[in-house]
Amino acid sequence: MNEAKTLAEPSRARPGCGVAKRAFDIVAAGAGLLALSPLLIAVAVWIRLDSKGPVFFRQQRVGRFGVTFRIHKFRTMRVDAEKHGQLTVGRDHRVTRAGAFLRKSKLDELPQLIDVLFGTMSLVGPRPEVPRYVAHYPADVKELVLSVRPGITEWASIRMINENDILASAVDPETAYIQQVMPEKLAYSARYAKSHTLFGDIAIILATLKKIVTR
């Protein structure tokens, strides 16, 4: 808890960073959707052919200032998957054949470029959680982390990319997530919220692309 209090210091993000960050998000997300449109269409067709259900997975997440929104992702699981919990653990039997590849390659996250254009997300920022887990955030850290738009990627996404495998080895995956995984992710998110810059965002995007290519 002492670490959490230290992380919850006031933001030191540079003045004007918010305007530049939003402009960068709009331009980059728009260009990304146009450039990747053939790939997005191909993935959508694959999902429909692979299993029954919609192309997109929509789920309520907690955004900036605690305002909830519905995130866009390519569907990677059976349509009844959430009846069996919101965590994905190891080789989850609910994951479809197409979904297994999309998750490993992170292609399932690409539709979130739509959320970036809508303004509910940013290219870089703390990953948005479901309300159930945000309720476990320490109050001071919660205020800090939710002071910025959630993002498609952040340092936690890069350095904890095998999170599902970690949970697979736990006796109680949900308890392990709340007590072990989530605090570490929050530490990364709080540091980002305090001192993010546009050039820092670009570095995270490049590191994310490198991590995906070299997996």
N, C-alpha and C positions, 0 to 999 in steps of 0.2 A: 504493500500500500504506500510506503514511503516513496518508491520509485514512481508510482502513479501520480502522487502529489507533485513531484518534481517535474514530470512530463506535462502537467496541467498548468504550466506557467503561461502568461499572456503571449499571444502570437507576435513573432518578430518578422513576419512576412513584409517585404518591401512595399512602400506606398505605391499605388498604381498597378501593382501586380495583378489585382483582380480584373481590371479592365483588359490588360494585355492577355491574361490567361483566357478570359472568355472569348476574346477575338480570335486567339490561336485555336481554341476549341472548335469554334464555328467553322473556320476555314479548313482546318485539318479533318474534322469529322465529315464535312461536306465533300471534300476531295476524296476522302477515304471511301465513302459510300459510292461515289461515282466510279472510282478506279476498281473497286472490288465487286461491283454489281454482277459481273458474270459469275464470279465465285459464289456470291451470296445466292444467286438463282440456282446454281448447280447444287449447293448444299441443301437448299429448300426442297428441291425435287428429290434428292436422296433421302431426306427425312420422311417425306410422304410415301415413298416407295418402300422404305425399310420397316415402318411400323404405323399402326393406326394412331391418328391424333393430329393436332394442329402442328404447324411448322414452328411457331414460337411458343416459348414458355414464358408466362407472365406471372410475376409474384410480387407481393407487396414488400417493399423495402423502406427503410428509414433514411430520408435524405437530409439535406441541409436544414438546420434549425429544427430538426425533428419532424419535418413535414414528410408524410409518406407518399410514395409514388409506386407505380407498377413498372418493374424493370423488364426490358426485352432481352431474351436469350434464345438461341436455337434450342428446341426441345431435344434433350438427350436421354430422357427416361420415359417409361410407360406413363400413360395419362393418369393412372391411379397412384402414382409413386408417392405423393405427399401424404397419403393415408397411413404410410408406414414410417413417417418421420421426415424431418427436413435436412438431416445430415446425410451426406453420401460417404460411405465407408468402404475403402478398399475396392475389391471387385464386386461392387453392388449388383445384385441380380436384377435390379430395376432398370439398369442402364441398357439402352438398346445397342445393337451392333454399330450403327452409325454414331450413336452417342459416345461410345467408348473412344472412337477416333477423334471426334470433335472435342471431347474433354481433354484428351492428351495433347492435342495440337492447339488448344485454346480457341479454336474457330467458333465455338459456341458463344463466345463473348462478343463477337463482331456486331451483332444487332444493337448492342449498347451504344453504338455510334448514333443511333436514332435518339436515344435518351440524352446524349451530349448535345445534339441539335436542339432538342426541346428545352434544354437548360436544367434538367433535373440531375444531370451528371456532368462530370468533366472527364477529359481523357486520363488525367492523373489525379488521384485523391484516395482517401480511405475507402476500402471496399464497403459498399452498403450492406448492412445486415438486416435480417428480418426482425420485427418488433420483439419477438420472443427473446432473442439474445441481447438486443440493445437494453432490455430491462435489467440485465446483469452488469452493465457498465457502471463503474464508480461515477458518482454524480459530477465531480469536477472534470474528470477525463471525458465524460460524455459531452459536456458543454463544449470542450475544446475540439474534439473530433467532429462534432456535428456543426461546427462553425464554418466549415468549408464544404463545397460540393463533393459528394462521393465520386470515386473515379473507376475507370475500367481497370487501371493497374496502379500499383504502388510498390514500394520496396518489399512489403510483406508478401505480395503476390509472387515476387521474384525469388525471394529467399526462403519462402515456405511453400514452394510449388508442389511438394509431395505431401501436403497436409492430409489427404485422404488415406495414404498408406500409414501415416502415423496413427490416425484414429483406428485403423483396422487392427492394430496390435493392442488396443486398449480393451479392458474388460467391460467398461461402461463408456462407449464413445462420446455420449453427450456430456457426461461429467468431465471427461478428459478435455473436451472442446472448451467448456466453460472455464475450467480451472487451469488449464495448461496452454492450449493453443490460442484462445481468445486474448488473454493478457499479453502474450507476445505480439500478436497482431496489433493490439491497441497501442503498444509501445511505439511501433513503427508509425502508426497513424497519427499519434499525438505529436511525435517529432516532426512529421510532415506538416501538420496543421500549424505548428509554431513558426516554421521557417521556410516555407516553400517559395520557390522562385520559378520564373518561366524557364530559365536555362536548366534548373534542376529538374523540371518536368520533362524537358527534352532528353536529358540524360537517363531518366527512368524509362521513357519510351524506347530509347535505343537499347537499354539493358534488357527490357522485356522482349524485344524482337530477337536479340541475340540468344536469350535463354530459350525461346521457343524453337529457334532454328537448330540449336545445338543439343536439344533433348534427344 
